[in-house]
Amino acid sequence: SGRVALLDVHGLEGRAAIAEACRAGLFLWTGMRPCAYLVCAANAAPAAADPLVLCPVCLRKLSIAAGGRMDAMDRYERLFRIWRAAPAMAAEARWVAERLAFLGRPAALDALLD
């Protein structure tokens, strides 16, 4: 049986509150430790302007924490829908849309530009 975690960011005001809730959930639900490698959402003390995205090392750690069954494309598509609905997360929505387009799914970027 897999674990499911739900984080409702719609009631939070501003990017900093959303980022902190996501970061706390990441550490709590996965047991991950803060990132010491790259600019990453899992940094212990990220700068306010840092994007709320995982570096490749932490993305792999998240996949392992999910039992190695994480579909990165599905994760990016879900993140896109969440970030697109939260106006404070416009930069993250664009970043995810660009990753999806790079990986061969340009529909998210097209939807963002419409």
N, CA, C and O atoms as a MOPAC input file, in Angstrom:
PM7 MOZYME 1SCF
protein

 N      0.84100 1    -1.18300 1     0.00000 1
 C      0.00000 1     0.00000 1     0.00000 1
 C      0.88000 1     1.23700 1     0.00000 1
 O      1.79100 1     1.35800 1     0.81900 1
 N      0.60800 1     2.15400 1    -0.91800 1
 C      1.38900 1     3.37800 1    -1.00900 1
 C      0.81400 1     4.46000 1    -0.12700 1
 O     -0.36800 1     4.44400 1     0.21700 1
 N      1.65800 1     5.39000 1     0.22900 1
 C      1.21100 1     6.52700 1     1.02700 1
 C      0.76900 1     7.63400 1     0.09000 1
 O      1.35100 1     7.82400 1    -0.97900 1
 N     -0.24400 1     8.35100 1     0.48600 1
 C     -0.73100 1     9.48500 1    -0.28700 1
 C     -0.69600 1    10.70400 1     0.60600 1
 O     -1.16000 1    10.66000 1     1.74500 1
 N     -0.14900 1    11.78900 1     0.09700 1
 C     -0.10500 1    13.03600 1     0.85300 1
 C     -0.79100 1    14.11600 1     0.03700 1
 O     -0.57000 1    14.23400 1    -1.16800 1
 N     -1.61400 1    14.89200 1     0.69500 1
 C     -2.33500 1    15.96800 1     0.03700 1
 C     -1.97300 1    17.26700 1     0.71400 1
 O     -2.05400 1    17.38100 1     1.93700 1
 N     -1.57900 1    18.23600 1    -0.06300 1
 C     -1.24200 1    19.54400 1     0.46000 1
 C     -2.10000 1    20.55900 1    -0.26100 1
 O     -1.99000 1    20.72400 1    -1.47600 1
 N     -2.96200 1    21.24400 1     0.48900 1
 C     -3.84400 1    22.24700 1    -0.10100 1
 C     -3.16400 1    23.60600 1    -0.01300 1
 O     -3.05900 1    24.18600 1     1.06800 1
 N     -2.70300 1    24.11100 1    -1.15200 1
 C     -2.01900 1    25.40100 1    -1.16500 1
 C     -2.96500 1    26.55400 1    -1.48400 1
 O     -2.56000 1    27.71500 1    -1.43400 1
 N     -4.20800 1    26.25100 1    -1.81000 1
 C     -5.11900 1    27.30700 1    -2.23900 1
 C     -5.47400 1    28.29200 1    -1.13700 1
 O     -5.76100 1    29.45200 1    -1.43300 1
 N     -5.46300 1    27.87700 1     0.10600 1
 C     -5.80500 1    28.77700 1     1.19700 1
 C     -4.64000 1    29.59500 1     1.70400 1
 O     -4.82300 1    30.47700 1     2.54300 1
 N     -3.45400 1    29.32300 1     1.21700 1
 C     -2.26800 1    30.02800 1     1.69600 1
 C     -2.07800 1    31.32600 1     0.93300 1
 O     -2.32000 1    31.40400 1    -0.27100 1
 N     -1.64000 1    32.33600 1     1.65700 1
 C     -1.42200 1    33.63800 1     1.04500 1
 C      0.04700 1    33.82300 1     0.70100 1
 O      0.90500 1    33.78800 1     1.58300 1
 N      0.33100 1    34.01500 1    -0.55700 1
 C      1.67300 1    34.35400 1    -0.99100 1
 C      2.57800 1    33.16100 1    -1.22300 1
 O      2.35900 1    32.06100 1    -0.71500 1
 N      3.58900 1    33.42500 1    -2.00300 1
 C      4.53600 1    32.40700 1    -2.41200 1
 C      5.33500 1    31.84500 1    -1.24600 1
 O      5.58900 1    30.64200 1    -1.19900 1
 N      5.73500 1    32.69400 1    -0.30300 1
 C      6.57000 1    32.23000 1     0.81200 1
 C      5.83000 1    31.20700 1     1.66400 1
 O      6.41700 1    30.20700 1     2.07700 1
 N      4.54900 1    31.44500 1     1.93300 1
 C      3.76700 1    30.49400 1     2.73600 1
 C      3.59600 1    29.17200 1     2.00300 1
 O      3.69400 1    28.10500 1     2.60900 1
 N      3.34000 1    29.24100 1     0.70100 1
 C      3.18600 1    28.02000 1    -0.09600 1
 C      4.50700 1    27.25200 1    -0.12500 1
 O      4.52600 1    26.03500 1     0.05800 1
 N      5.60100 1    27.96000 1    -0.35400 1
 C      6.91400 1    27.31800 1    -0.42300 1
 C      7.25000 1    26.63600 1     0.90200 1
 O      7.73400 1    25.50400 1     0.90500 1
 N      7.00100 1    27.30300 1     2.01500 1
 C      7.32700 1    26.71400 1     3.31900 1
 C      6.46600 1    25.49200 1     3.60500 1
 O      6.96100 1    24.50800 1     4.15600 1
 N      5.19000 1    25.53600 1     3.24300 1
 C      4.30600 1    24.37600 1     3.45400 1
 C      4.78700 1    23.19100 1     2.61300 1
 O      4.80700 1    22.05800 1     3.09400 1
 N      5.16600 1    23.44300 1     1.38200 1
 C      5.66900 1    22.36200 1     0.51400 1
 C      6.96300 1    21.78800 1     1.05200 1
 O      7.14300 1    20.57100 1     1.08200 1
 N      7.86100 1    22.65600 1     1.47500 1
 C      9.14900 1    22.21000 1     2.00200 1
 C      8.95500 1    21.37200 1     3.26800 1
 O      9.57000 1    20.31500 1     3.41100 1
 N      8.11000 1    21.83700 1     4.17900 1
 C      7.85100 1    21.09400 1     5.41900 1
 C      7.23300 1    19.73400 1     5.10500 1
 O      7.60500 1    18.72800 1     5.70800 1
 N      6.29900 1    19.70200 1     4.17300 1
 C      5.68000 1    18.44400 1     3.78300 1
 C      6.67800 1    17.49100 1     3.15900 1
 O      6.64000 1    16.28800 1     3.41700 1
 N      7.56400 1    18.01900 1     2.34400 1
 C      8.58100 1    17.19300 1     1.69900 1
 C      9.44900 1    16.49700 1     2.74400 1
 O      9.69400 1    15.29400 1     2.65000 1
 N      9.90800 1    17.24700 1     3.72800 1
 C     10.77200 1    16.66400 1     4.75400 1
 C      9.99700 1    15.70200 1     5.65600 1
 O     10.49800 1    14.63500 1     6.00800 1
 N      8.78800 1    16.08300 1     6.02200 1
 C      7.98400 1    15.26800 1     6.93300 1
 C      7.54600 1    13.95800 1     6.28700 1
 O      7.71800 1    12.89100 1     6.87700 1
 N      6.98300 1    14.02400 1     5.08200 1
 C      6.38300 1    12.84600 1     4.45200 1
 C      7.39400 1    11.89300 1     3.83000 1
 O      7.11900 1    10.70000 1     3.70000 1
 N      8.55800 1    12.40200 1     3.44600 1
 C      9.52300 1    11.53000 1     2.77100 1
 C     10.73000 1    11.19500 1     3.62200 1
 O     11.45100 1    10.24200 1     3.32500 1
 N     10.96200 1    11.95800 1     4.67100 1
 C     12.15600 1    11.74700 1     5.47600 1
 C     13.41200 1    12.30400 1     4.81700 1
 O     14.52300 1    12.05300 1     5.28200 1
 N     13.23700 1    13.06500 1     3.72900 1
 C     14.38800 1    13.64900 1     3.04500 1
 C     15.06600 1    14.67500 1     3.95000 1
 O     14.43100 1    15.31900 1     4.78500 1
 N     16.35500 1    14.79900 1     3.75600 1
 C     17.11000 1    15.82400 1     4.47000 1
 C     17.29800 1    17.01100 1     3.52700 1
 O     17.18600 1    16.85700 1     2.31100 1
 N     17.58100 1    18.19200 1     4.07600 1
 C     17.77700 1    19.36100 1     3.21700 1
 C     18.87200 1    19.13500 1     2.18000 1
 O     19.85600 1    18.44000 1     2.43300 1
 N     18.68100 1    19.73100 1     1.02000 1
 C     19.63200 1    19.59200 1    -0.09400 1
 C     20.87100 1    20.45400 1     0.15900 1
 O     20.77200 1    21.60800 1     0.57600 1
 N     22.01200 1    19.87600 1    -0.09700 1
 C     23.27300 1    20.59500 1     0.05300 1
 C     24.01800 1    20.69000 1    -1.26900 1
 O     25.18900 1    21.06900 1    -1.29200 1
 N     23.34900 1    20.34700 1    -2.38000 1
 C     24.04200 1    20.23300 1    -3.65600 1
 C     23.79900 1    21.40400 1    -4.60700 1
 O     24.75000 1    21.99600 1    -5.11600 1
 N     22.54400 1    21.73600 1    -4.84600 1
 C     22.19400 1    22.74000 1    -5.84900 1
 C     21.11900 1    23.67300 1    -5.30800 1
 O     20.60300 1    23.45700 1    -4.21100 1
 N     20.78000 1    24.70500 1    -6.06800 1
 C     19.63200 1    25.53400 1    -5.71900 1
 C     18.40600 1    24.65900 1    -5.91400 1
 O     18.15600 1    24.15800 1    -7.01000 1
 N     17.64500 1    24.48000 1    -4.84500 1
 C     16.61700 1    23.44800 1    -4.84800 1
 C     15.53900 1    23.80100 1    -3.82900 1
 O     15.80700 1    24.49600 1    -2.84900 1
 N     14.33100 1    23.32500 1    -4.06200 1
 C     13.24200 1    23.54100 1    -3.10700 1
 C     13.53300 1    22.88400 1    -1.77300 1
 O     12.92000 1    23.23900 1    -0.76600 1
 N     14.44300 1    21.94300 1    -1.74300 1
 C     14.76600 1    21.24400 1    -0.50500 1
 C     15.97000 1    21.84900 1     0.21600 1
 O     16.49300 1    21.23500 1     1.14600 1
 N     16.42500 1    23.04700 1    -0.19300 1
 C     17.51100 1    23.70200 1     0.53500 1
 C     17.03800 1    24.04000 1     1.94600 1
 O     15.86700 1    24.36100 1     2.15100 1
 N     17.93800 1    23.96800 1     2.90400 1
 C     17.58300 1    24.23700 1     4.29700 1
 C     17.11600 1    25.67900 1     4.48800 1
 O     16.15500 1    25.92500 1     5.21600 1
 N     17.77600 1    26.61900 1     3.85200 1
 C     17.40700 1    28.03100 1     3.98600 1
 C     17.42300 1    28.67400 1     2.60400 1
 O     18.33800 1    29.43200 1     2.28200 1
 N     16.41900 1    28.37800 1     1.78700 1
 C     16.42200 1    28.91300 1     0.42000 1
 C     16.17800 1    30.42100 1     0.40500 1
 O     15.53700 1    30.96900 1     1.30200 1
 N     16.69500 1    31.07100 1    -0.61900 1
 C     16.41600 1    32.49200 1    -0.81900 1
 C     14.96900 1    32.64100 1    -1.27100 1
 O     14.41100 1    31.73800 1    -1.89400 1
 N     14.37600 1    33.76200 1    -0.96200 1
 C     12.96800 1    33.98400 1    -1.29100 1
 C     12.68700 1    33.85900 1    -2.78400 1
 O     11.59100 1    33.46200 1    -3.18100 1
 N     13.67600 1    34.19700 1    -3.61400 1
 C     13.47000 1    34.16500 1    -5.06000 1
 C     13.78700 1    32.80900 1    -5.67900 1
 O     13.55700 1    32.61500 1    -6.87200 1
 N     14.30900 1    31.86800 1    -4.89800 1
 C     14.64800 1    30.55900 1    -5.45400 1
 C     13.39000 1    29.85900 1    -5.95400 1
 O     12.34600 1    29.93100 1    -5.30600 1
 N     13.47600 1    29.18700 1    -7.08900 1
 C     12.30500 1    28.47500 1    -7.59500 1
 C     11.94000 1    27.29700 1    -6.69200 1
 O     12.81100 1    26.66600 1    -6.09300 1
 N     10.66500 1    27.01600 1    -6.60500 1
 C     10.18300 1    25.91500 1    -5.77600 1
 C     10.15400 1    24.63800 1    -6.62100 1
 O      9.09600 1    24.06200 1    -6.87400 1
 N     11.33700 1    24.21900 1    -7.04400 1
 C     11.48700 1    23.01200 1    -7.84500 1
 C     12.64700 1    22.20700 1    -7.27300 1
 O     13.56400 1    22.76500 1    -6.67000 1
 N     12.60000 1    20.90800 1    -7.46400 1
 C     13.65000 1    20.02900 1    -6.95900 1
 C     14.78600 1    19.90500 1    -7.95700 1
 O     14.56700 1    19.87100 1    -9.16800 1
 N     15.99800 1    19.83900 1    -7.43700 1
 C     17.15500 1    19.57800 1    -8.28900 1
 C     17.11700 1    18.10000 1    -8.69400 1
 O     16.34300 1    17.33400 1    -8.11900 1
 N     17.92500 1    17.68600 1    -9.65900 1
 C     17.91200 1    16.27800 1   -10.08000 1
 C     18.22500 1    15.29700 1    -8.94700 1
 O     17.66600 1    14.20100 1    -8.91000 1
 N     19.10800 1    15.67900 1    -8.03000 1
 C     19.45100 1    14.79400 1    -6.91700 1
 C     18.22900 1    14.57200 1    -6.03100 1
 O     17.91300 1    13.43400 1    -5.68300 1
 N     17.54300 1    15.65000 1    -5.66500 1
 C     16.37900 1    15.53100 1    -4.77800 1
 C     15.17600 1    14.92100 1    -5.49600 1
 O     14.35300 1    14.25700 1    -4.86700 1
 N     15.07000 1    15.14000 1    -6.80000 1
 C     14.00500 1    14.48800 1    -7.55600 1
 C     14.18900 1    12.96800 1    -7.49900 1
 O     13.21600 1    12.22300 1    -7.38300 1
 N     15.42500 1    12.52400 1    -7.58000 1
 C     15.70700 1    11.09300 1    -7.46800 1
 C     15.42800 1    10.58800 1    -6.05200 1
 O     14.88900 1     9.49500 1    -5.87600 1
 N     15.79900 1    11.39100 1    -5.03300 1
 C     15.50300 1    11.00700 1    -3.64800 1
 C     14.00200 1    10.87700 1    -3.44000 1
 O     13.54800 1     9.96300 1    -2.75000 1
 N     13.22400 1    11.78700 1    -4.03400 1
 C     11.77100 1    11.72400 1    -3.92000 1
 C     11.24300 1    10.45700 1    -4.59300 1
 O     10.34300 1     9.80200 1    -4.06800 1
 N     11.79800 1    10.11500 1    -5.74600 1
 C     11.39300 1     8.89800 1    -6.43800 1
 C     11.67100 1     7.66200 1    -5.58100 1
 O     10.83600 1     6.76100 1    -5.49600 1
 N     12.82400 1     7.62200 1    -4.95800 1
 C     13.16800 1     6.49500 1    -4.08500 1
 C     12.21500 1     6.44200 1    -2.89100 1
 O     11.76200 1     5.36600 1    -2.50100 1
 N     11.91200 1     7.61000 1    -2.31200 1
 C     10.97900 1     7.65700 1    -1.17400 1
 C      9.58700 1     7.17700 1    -1.57700 1
 O      8.83400 1     6.66900 1    -0.74600 1
 N      9.25300 1     7.34100 1    -2.85000 1
 C      7.95300 1     6.88300 1    -3.36300 1
 C      8.01400 1     5.43300 1    -3.80800 1
 O      7.11400 1     4.95700 1    -4.49900 1
 N      9.05400 1     4.73600 1    -3.42300 1
 C      9.18500 1     3.32300 1    -3.76700 1
 C      9.70700 1     3.08600 1    -5.15900 1
 O      9.57400 1     1.98300 1    -5.68800 1
 N     10.30900 1     4.11200 1    -5.77600 1
 C     10.86600 1     3.96700 1    -7.10700 1
 C      9.81700 1     3.92500 1    -8.20700 1
 O     10.13100 1     3.61500 1    -9.35600 1
 N      8.57700 1     4.23300 1    -7.86200 1
 C      7.47400 1     4.14000 1    -8.82800 1
 C      6.99800 1     5.50000 1    -9.31000 1
 O      5.94800 1     5.58600 1    -9.94800 1
 N      7.72900 1     6.55100 1    -9.02800 1
 C      7.27800 1     7.88300 1    -9.39100 1
 C      7.44300 1     8.12700 1   -10.88400 1
 O      8.51900 1     7.90700 1   -11.43900 1
 N      6.39800 1     8.57100 1   -11.51900 1
 C      6.41900 1     8.93700 1   -12.93200 1
 C      6.67500 1    10.44100 1   -13.00600 1
 O      5.79100 1    11.23500 1   -12.68500 1
 N      7.86500 1    10.83200 1   -13.42100 1
 C      8.23600 1    12.24700 1   -13.43600 1
 C      7.29600 1    13.07200 1   -14.31300 1
 O      6.93500 1    14.18800 1   -13.94100 1
 N      6.89800 1    12.54900 1   -15.46100 1
 C      5.98300 1    13.29100 1   -16.33800 1
 C      4.64500 1    13.53500 1   -15.64500 1
 O      4.10200 1    14.63800 1   -15.70600 1
 N      4.12000 1    12.51300 1   -14.99100 1
 C      2.86000 1    12.65900 1   -14.26400 1
 C      3.01800 1    13.68800 1   -13.14400 1
 O      2.12900 1    14.50900 1   -12.91900 1
 N      4.14800 1    13.64000 1   -12.44900 1
 C      4.39900 1    14.59700 1   -11.36700 1
 C      4.41900 1    16.01900 1   -11.91500 1
 O      3.79200 1    16.91200 1   -11.34500 1
 N      5.13500 1    16.23600 1   -13.01800 1
 C      5.18500 1    17.57300 1   -13.60800 1
 C      3.80700 1    18.03900 1   -14.06600 1
 O      3.46700 1    19.20800 1   -13.88500 1
 N      3.01000 1    17.15300 1   -14.65200 1
 C      1.66300 1    17.53700 1   -15.09200 1
 C      0.77900 1    17.92200 1   -13.90100 1
 O      0.01900 1    18.88800 1   -13.97600 1
 N      0.88300 1    17.17100 1   -12.81400 1
 C      0.10500 1    17.50000 1   -11.61400 1
 C      0.57900 1    18.81600 1   -11.00100 1
 O     -0.23200 1    19.65300 1   -10.60500 1
 N      1.88800 1    18.98900 1   -10.92800 1
 C      2.41600 1    20.24700 1   -10.40100 1
 C      1.96600 1    21.42700 1   -11.24900 1
 O      1.62300 1    22.48200 1   -10.71400 1
 N      1.96600 1    21.25800 1   -12.55700 1
 C      1.53700 1    22.33700 1   -13.43500 1
 C      0.10800 1    22.76300 1   -13.11500 1
 O     -0.18200 1    23.95500 1   -13.01900 1
 N     -0.78300 1    21.79000 1   -12.95000 1
 C     -2.17600 1    22.13000 1   -12.64100 1
 C     -2.28700 1    22.85500 1   -11.30700 1
 O     -3.07500 1    23.79200 1   -11.18100 1
 N     -1.51400 1    22.43800 1   -10.30900 1
 C     -1.55600 1    23.08200 1    -8.98600 1
 C     -0.98100 1    24.48700 1    -9.05500 1
 O     -1.61100 1    25.44200 1    -8.60000 1
 N      0.22600 1    24.61900 1    -9.62900 1
 C      0.87600 1    25.92900 1    -9.67300 1
 C      0.10400 1    26.91100 1   -10.54600 1
 O      0.04700 1    28.10100 1   -10.23800 1
 N     -0.48600 1    26.42800 1   -11.62300 1
 C     -1.24800 1    27.31200 1   -12.51100 1
 C     -2.46400 1    27.90000 1   -11.79800 1
 O     -2.87600 1    29.02000 1   -12.09800 1
 N     -3.03600 1    27.15700 1   -10.86200 1
 C     -4.21500 1    27.62400 1   -10.12100 1
 C     -3.85300 1    28.59500 1    -9.00000 1
 O     -4.73900 1    29.25500 1    -8.45600 1
 N     -2.59400 1    28.69700 1    -8.64900 1
 C     -2.15300 1    29.58500 1    -7.57000 1
 C     -1.38000 1    30.75600 1    -8.17900 1
 O     -0.22900 1    30.57700 1    -8.57700 1
 N     -1.97300 1    31.94300 1    -8.26300 1
 C     -1.31700 1    33.07900 1    -8.92000 1
 C      0.07700 1    33.38500 1    -8.37600 1
 O      0.93800 1    33.84100 1    -9.12800 1
 N      0.31500 1    33.14900 1    -7.10300 1
 C      1.63000 1    33.43500 1    -6.52900 1
 C      2.70400 1    32.50000 1    -7.06700 1
 O      3.89600 1    32.75200 1    -6.89200 1
 N      2.28500 1    31.42500 1    -7.72000 1
 C      3.23600 1    30.41500 1    -8.19700 1
 C      3.42600 1    30.45700 1    -9.71300 1
 O      3.75500 1    29.43700 1   -10.31800 1
 N      3.22700 1    31.60400 1   -10.32300 1
 C      3.32300 1    31.73700 1   -11.78400 1
 C      4.70500 1    31.32700 1   -12.31400 1
 O      4.79800 1    30.68600 1   -13.36000 1
 N      5.76800 1    31.69100 1   -11.60400 1
 C      7.12200 1    31.33000 1   -12.06400 1
 C      7.31000 1    29.82300 1   -12.06200 1
 O      7.92100 1    29.26500 1   -12.97400 1
 N      6.78300 1    29.16200 1   -11.03300 1
 C      6.89400 1    27.70400 1   -10.97200 1
 C      6.06500 1    27.04400 1   -12.06500 1
 O      6.50300 1    26.06200 1   -12.66500 1
 N      4.87100 1    27.57200 1   -12.33000 1
 C      4.02400 1    27.02400 1   -13.39800 1
 C      4.74400 1    27.11300 1   -14.73200 1
 O      4.71300 1    26.17400 1   -15.52700 1
 N      5.38300 1    28.23000 1   -14.97200 1
 C      6.11200 1    28.39200 1   -16.22700 1
 C      7.29400 1    27.41800 1   -16.29800 1
 O      7.52800 1    26.81300 1   -17.34500 1
 N      8.03700 1    27.26200 1   -15.20700 1
 C      9.17600 1    26.34700 1   -15.18700 1
 C      8.72400 1    24.93000 1   -15.50200 1
 O      9.34500 1    24.24400 1   -16.31400 1
 N      7.64200 1    24.48700 1   -14.86100 1
 C      7.14200 1    23.12400 1   -15.09200 1
 C      6.64900 1    22.97800 1   -16.53300 1
 O      6.89900 1    21.95500 1   -17.17100 1
 N      5.95200 1    23.99300 1   -17.05000 1
 C      5.47100 1    23.93700 1   -18.43200 1
 C      6.64600 1    23.82000 1   -19.40500 1
 O      6.57300 1    23.08200 1   -20.38800 1
 N      7.72300 1    24.54800 1   -19.12800 1
 C      8.90300 1    24.46700 1   -19.98900 1
 C      9.55400 1    23.08700 1   -19.91600 1
 O     10.02000 1    22.56900 1   -20.93100 1
 N      9.59100 1    22.48700 1   -18.72400 1
 C     10.14500 1    21.12700 1   -18.60600 1
 C      9.28700 1    20.14000 1   -19.39100 1
 O      9.81500 1    19.27900 1   -20.09500 1
 N      7.96500 1    20.26200 1   -19.27400 1
 C      7.07500 1    19.36900 1   -20.01300 1
 C      7.27400 1    19.52600 1   -21.51400 1
 O      7.30900 1    18.53500 1   -22.24300 1
 N      7.40500 1    20.76500 1   -21.98100 1
 C      7.62900 1    20.99700 1   -23.40800 1
 C      8.95800 1    20.37700 1   -23.84200 1
 O      9.04000 1    19.76300 1   -24.90600 1
 N      9.99100 1    20.53700 1   -23.02300 1
 C     11.30200 1    19.95700 1   -23.33700 1
 C     11.22500 1    18.43500 1   -23.41300 1
 O     11.90800 1    17.81200 1   -24.22700 1
 N     10.38800 1    17.83800 1   -22.55900 1
 C     10.25600 1    16.38400 1   -22.52100 1
 C      9.24100 1    15.84800 1   -23.52700 1
 O      8.92800 1    14.65700 1   -23.52600 1
 N      8.72800 1    16.73100 1   -24.38600 1
 C      7.86200 1    16.27800 1   -25.47000 1
 C      6.37600 1    16.44900 1   -25.22900 1
 O      5.56400 1    15.89800 1   -25.97200 1
 N      6.00500 1    17.20000 1   -24.20800 1
 C      4.58400 1    17.46400 1   -23.94400 1
 C      4.35300 1    18.97100 1   -23.89300 1
 O      4.25800 1    19.55200 1   -22.81200 1
 N      4.26400 1    19.60200 1   -25.06300 1
 C      4.15700 1    21.06400 1   -25.12300 1
 C      2.77900 1    21.61700 1   -24.75900 1
 O      2.62500 1    22.83500 1   -24.67700 1
 N      1.78600 1    20.77900 1   -24.54000 1
 C      0.42700 1    21.26800 1   -24.27300 1
 C      0.36900 1    22.17900 1   -23.04900 1
 O     -0.39600 1    23.14300 1   -23.04400 1
 N      1.15500 1    21.90000 1   -22.01700 1
 C      1.13400 1    22.72400 1   -20.81000 1
 C      1.63800 1    24.12700 1   -21.11500 1
 O      1.05800 1    25.11200 1   -20.65700 1
 N      2.71600 1    24.21900 1   -21.88700 1
 C      3.24800 1    25.53200 1   -22.24800 1
 C      2.24700 1    26.27300 1   -23.12200 1
 O      2.05600 1    27.47700 1   -22.95100 1
 N      1.60800 1    25.57800 1   -24.05500 1
 C      0.59400 1    26.20300 1   -24.88700 1
 C     -0.55600 1    26.73000 1   -24.03200 1
 O     -1.04900 1    27.83300 1   -24.27000 1
 N     -0.99000 1    25.94600 1   -23.03300 1
 C     -2.08500 1    26.36800 1   -22.15000 1
 C     -1.68400 1    27.59000 1   -21.32800 1
 O     -2.50600 1    28.46900 1   -21.06800 1
 N     -0.43800 1    27.63700 1   -20.92900 1
 C      0.04500 1    28.77300 1   -20.12800 1
 C      0.08100 1    30.03900 1   -20.95900 1
 O     -0.17600 1    31.12800 1   -20.44500 1
 N      0.39800 1    29.90900 1   -22.23900 1
 C      0.52400 1    31.08200 1   -23.10600 1
 C     -0.82200 1    31.58000 1   -23.64500 1
 O     -0.91900 1    32.70400 1   -24.13700 1
 N     -1.85200 1    30.74300 1   -23.55000 1
 C     -3.18100 1    31.16100 1   -24.04300 1
 C     -3.79900 1    32.20800 1   -23.16000 1
 O     -4.90900 1    32.66600 1   -23.43000 1

